[in-house]
């Protein structure tokens, strides 16, 4: 199947899945839905068909082994990620609106947008599944939590002070972010909260605002960790797809993974 055919298949399957979710929400609210069982059977059959198609691709078989992906998301990746048309994972990131440069809104306003809304939605759903505690734990969910830990460590040591200073003008005084960016939050208070396993709120009590170092607020730490996790996963998927097409691993340009190469967290099967 061509990428275009996979996109059509993905759109159709996504619509079927959305319809099933709509019916299940109505049933959970107490509405009698006669066609619910029929919709469930149809989705099970469609899921099996998607899995069979994905299994015909090297990267598809790898993706099906990643907890939290499933056949629908795997077919979506097959539809949108083409290693023959992208030289590096950076092009895939841009297609998913994960490029660290301009925001998607700026790209659209300027008419330079190369990101795809459907692919952007797919990648955010994949990340949501990675972080969903109701699903089977997976290595990319653990990677996210490791990123959060590392970013907080750097944040509390003042490692983002320069970045925080640049962001101060964007958040007016009185906003939740301003005390963090302007250096009013005491790192020891936040460190103690995290040591107790508590979530760090954006708005802190007055006793925490006794002066410290400029830091990024919690929502930016989380956003950076989410973006980093998703970029690494997409780089891994692109690497496996490249390997399936060309039979060799790609030569990564400097900076794709930061300071060091991170191999795929699910080991690929041997090439035959």
C-alpha positions as CSV (number, residue, x, y, z in Angstrom):
1,X,0.0,0.0,0.0
2,X,1.1,3.6,-0.7
3,X,1.4,6.2,2.0
4,X,-1.7,7.9,0.5
5,X,-3.7,4.6,0.9
6,X,-2.5,4.2,4.5
7,X,-3.6,7.8,5.2
8,X,-7.1,7.0,3.9
9,X,-7.2,3.8,5.9
10,X,-6.0,5.6,9.0
11,X,-8.7,8.3,8.6
12,X,-11.4,5.7,8.2
13,X,-10.3,3.6,11.2
14,X,-9.9,6.7,13.3
15,X,-13.5,7.7,12.5
16,X,-14.7,4.2,13.4
17,X,-12.8,4.4,16.7
18,X,-14.2,7.9,17.5
19,X,-17.7,6.6,16.8
20,X,-17.2,3.7,19.2
21,X,-15.9,6.0,21.9
22,X,-18.9,8.3,21.5
23,X,-21.3,5.4,21.9
24,X,-19.4,4.1,25.0
25,X,-19.6,7.6,26.6
26,X,-23.3,7.7,26.0
27,X,-23.7,4.2,27.4
28,X,-21.7,5.1,30.5
29,X,-24.0,8.1,31.0
30,X,-27.0,5.7,31.2
31,X,-28.3,5.9,27.7
32,X,-29.4,2.6,26.1
33,X,-27.3,2.1,22.9
34,X,-28.6,-0.9,20.9
35,X,-25.8,-0.7,18.3
36,X,-23.0,-0.6,20.9
37,X,-22.1,-4.4,20.7
38,X,-22.2,-4.2,16.9
39,X,-19.8,-1.2,17.0
40,X,-17.5,-3.1,19.4
41,X,-17.4,-6.1,17.1
42,X,-16.7,-3.9,14.1
43,X,-13.8,-2.2,15.9
44,X,-12.3,-5.6,17.0
45,X,-12.3,-6.7,13.3
46,X,-10.9,-3.4,12.1
47,X,-8.2,-3.6,14.8
48,X,-7.2,-7.1,13.6
49,X,-7.0,-5.9,10.0
50,X,-4.9,-2.9,10.9
51,X,-2.5,-5.2,12.9
52,X,-2.2,-7.6,10.0
53,X,-1.3,-4.8,7.6
54,X,1.2,-3.1,10.0
55,X,2.9,-6.5,10.5
56,X,3.9,-6.5,6.9
57,X,6.4,-3.7,7.6
58,X,9.6,-3.9,9.6
59,X,8.8,-0.7,11.4
60,X,5.2,-1.7,11.9
61,X,6.2,-4.9,13.7
62,X,8.5,-2.8,15.9
63,X,5.8,-0.3,16.7
64,X,3.2,-3.0,17.6
65,X,5.6,-4.2,20.3
66,X,5.7,-0.7,21.9
67,X,3.2,-0.7,24.8
68,X,0.6,1.9,24.4
69,X,0.7,2.2,20.6
70,X,-1.6,-0.4,19.2
71,X,-2.6,-1.0,15.6
72,X,-4.4,2.3,14.9
73,X,-1.5,4.5,16.0
74,X,1.0,2.2,14.2
75,X,-0.9,2.5,10.9
76,X,-1.0,6.3,11.5
77,X,2.8,6.3,11.8
78,X,3.1,4.2,8.6
79,X,0.8,6.7,6.9
80,X,2.8,9.8,7.9
81,X,6.5,8.9,8.4
82,X,8.4,8.1,5.2
83,X,12.2,7.5,5.6
84,X,12.6,7.9,1.8
85,X,11.4,11.4,2.0
86,X,13.0,12.6,5.2
87,X,16.8,12.7,5.6
88,X,16.7,13.1,9.4
89,X,14.2,12.8,12.3
90,X,14.2,16.7,12.4
91,X,11.9,16.7,9.3
92,X,9.5,14.3,11.1
93,X,9.5,16.6,14.2
94,X,8.7,19.5,12.0
95,X,5.8,17.6,10.4
96,X,4.5,16.9,13.9
97,X,4.9,20.6,15.0
98,X,7.7,19.6,17.4
99,X,10.3,21.8,15.8
100,X,11.7,24.1,18.5
101,X,11.8,27.1,16.2
102,X,8.5,28.9,15.3
103,X,5.3,27.9,16.9
104,X,2.6,26.1,14.7
105,X,0.5,29.3,14.9
106,X,3.3,31.4,13.5
107,X,4.0,29.0,10.7
108,X,0.4,29.0,9.7
109,X,0.2,32.8,9.8
110,X,3.2,33.2,7.6
111,X,2.1,30.5,5.2
112,X,5.3,28.5,5.8
113,X,3.6,25.6,7.7
114,X,5.0,22.2,6.9
115,X,3.4,20.5,9.9
116,X,0.3,18.3,9.4
117,X,-2.6,18.6,11.8
118,X,-3.6,15.0,11.6
119,X,0.0,13.8,12.4
120,X,0.2,16.4,15.2
121,X,-2.9,15.0,16.7
122,X,-1.7,11.4,16.3
123,X,1.6,12.1,18.0
124,X,-0.1,13.8,21.0
125,X,-2.4,10.8,21.4
126,X,0.6,8.5,21.4
127,X,2.3,10.5,24.1
128,X,-1.0,10.5,26.1
129,X,-1.0,6.7,25.9
130,X,2.6,6.5,27.0
131,X,1.7,8.5,30.2
132,X,-1.7,6.8,30.9
133,X,-1.2,4.9,34.1
134,X,-4.2,2.6,33.3
135,X,-2.3,1.1,30.4
136,X,0.7,-1.2,30.6
137,X,3.9,0.7,31.7
138,X,6.3,1.3,28.8
139,X,9.9,2.5,28.5
140,X,8.9,5.8,26.9
141,X,6.7,6.6,29.9
142,X,9.6,6.0,32.1
143,X,11.8,8.2,29.8
144,X,9.3,11.0,30.3
145,X,9.6,10.7,34.1
146,X,13.4,10.6,33.9
147,X,13.3,13.8,31.8
148,X,11.1,15.5,34.3
149,X,13.5,14.5,37.1
150,X,16.5,15.8,35.2
151,X,14.9,19.0,34.2
152,X,13.8,19.8,37.8
153,X,17.3,19.0,39.0
154,X,18.8,21.5,36.5
155,X,16.0,24.0,37.2
156,X,16.5,24.0,41.0
157,X,20.3,24.6,40.5
158,X,19.6,27.7,38.4
159,X,20.5,26.0,35.1
160,X,17.6,27.7,33.3
161,X,18.1,31.2,34.9
162,X,19.1,32.7,31.5
163,X,16.1,31.2,29.7
164,X,13.8,32.3,32.6
165,X,15.1,35.8,32.3
166,X,14.3,35.9,28.6
167,X,10.7,34.7,29.3
168,X,9.9,37.1,32.1
169,X,8.6,39.8,29.7
170,X,6.0,37.3,28.3
171,X,4.3,36.8,31.6
172,X,2.8,39.8,33.4
173,X,3.2,40.4,37.1
174,X,0.5,38.6,39.0
175,X,0.5,35.5,36.7
176,X,1.4,32.1,38.1
177,X,4.7,32.0,36.1
178,X,6.0,35.4,37.0
179,X,7.4,34.6,40.5
180,X,9.3,31.6,39.1
181,X,10.8,33.5,36.2
182,X,11.7,36.6,38.2
183,X,13.6,34.6,40.9
184,X,11.1,34.9,43.8
185,X,10.7,31.1,44.4
186,X,12.9,29.4,47.0
187,X,14.5,26.3,45.5
188,X,14.6,24.5,48.9
189,X,10.9,24.8,49.3
190,X,10.3,23.1,45.9
191,X,13.0,20.5,46.5
192,X,11.2,19.5,49.7
193,X,7.9,19.2,47.9
194,X,9.4,16.9,45.3
195,X,11.2,14.9,47.9
196,X,7.8,14.1,49.5
197,X,6.4,13.1,46.2
198,X,4.0,16.0,45.9
199,X,3.2,17.7,42.6
200,X,4.6,21.2,42.4
201,X,1.8,23.7,41.8
202,X,2.4,26.8,39.6
203,X,1.1,29.1,42.4
204,X,2.9,28.7,45.6
205,X,2.1,30.0,49.1
206,X,3.7,33.3,50.3
207,X,6.3,31.5,52.5
208,X,7.8,30.0,49.4
209,X,8.3,33.4,47.7
210,X,11.3,34.5,49.8
211,X,13.8,34.8,47.0
212,X,15.9,32.3,45.1
213,X,17.0,32.0,41.5
214,X,15.1,32.5,38.3
215,X,13.5,29.2,37.3
216,X,11.0,27.8,34.8
217,X,7.5,27.2,36.2
218,X,6.2,23.6,36.5
219,X,4.1,23.7,33.3
220,X,7.1,24.6,31.2
221,X,9.1,21.7,32.8
222,X,6.3,19.3,31.9
223,X,6.0,20.7,28.4
224,X,9.7,20.4,27.7
225,X,9.7,16.8,29.1
226,X,6.7,15.9,26.9
227,X,8.3,17.4,23.8
228,X,11.6,15.7,24.5
229,X,10.0,12.3,25.0
230,X,8.0,12.5,21.9
231,X,10.9,13.7,19.8
232,X,13.0,10.8,21.0
233,X,10.2,8.3,20.2
234,X,9.7,9.7,16.7
235,X,13.5,9.6,16.1
236,X,13.5,5.9,17.2
237,X,10.6,5.1,14.9
238,X,12.2,6.9,12.0
239,X,15.5,5.1,12.7
240,X,13.7,1.7,12.6
241,X,11.8,2.6,9.4
242,X,15.1,3.8,7.8
243,X,16.7,0.5,8.8
244,X,13.8,-1.5,7.2
245,X,14.1,0.4,3.9
246,X,17.9,0.7,3.5
247,X,19.2,-2.2,5.7
248,X,21.6,0.0,7.6
249,X,21.3,2.4,10.5
250,X,21.3,6.1,9.6
251,X,24.2,8.4,10.3
252,X,22.8,11.0,12.7
253,X,23.8,14.6,12.5
254,X,25.1,16.1,15.7
255,X,22.3,17.4,18.0
256,X,19.5,15.0,17.1
257,X,19.6,13.4,20.6
258,X,21.5,16.1,22.3
259,X,24.9,15.2,23.7
260,X,24.6,11.4,23.3
261,X,22.9,8.9,21.1
262,X,19.9,7.1,22.7
263,X,19.2,3.7,21.1
264,X,15.6,2.6,20.6
265,X,14.1,1.6,23.9
266,X,12.4,-1.5,22.3
267,X,15.1,-3.6,20.6
268,X,14.3,-4.1,16.9
269,X,14.1,-7.6,15.4
270,X,17.1,-8.8,13.3
271,X,16.9,-8.0,9.6
272,X,16.3,-11.0,7.4
